[in-house]
């Protein structure tokens, strides 16, 4: 897939106010400071489409971007630790879950995971929530440029071992780096294939 255009559309905290167009949506979410904004900018080939900050919890809204006038990329607030008040964190959780449970246009979620760390309980719990509610998702392992190939393979093996305790198979996953654009082609081709199948089905 070639990205011809990527435009901001709307931000809000109310799923009923999301775009009305019946276009497929792909949501990006992960723990705070996992590198989500950098990943979105890398995928869309726009330096400042998503705001990058060293302060965890910068994204505080449901952000819709329309890509190629054909599908929506949705940037969601990070879950877990964030330098915001407890009440605001609770508010995040409310509209994040509303989005996943009520948004009919959502066709796939990308859960971003920092490849440098061992499997985190909060990531596993969030993926469990998606699975229990039959919400399709893939895993994006970020920041792989900071690791050697053997180390990355060991991390993936650790994830597989833990995931297979409760899952029949390892979800589709991508190894990525916003720095050297590793994984960009694979993710965009995956989205392109899903979109094509949707149009064939419909």
Helices and strands as residue ranges (DSSP letters): E 6-12, G 15-17, E 25-30, H 36-44, E 62-67, E 71-75, H 86-102, E 106-114, H 121-132, E 137-142, G 144-146, H 149-163, E 173-175, H 184-201
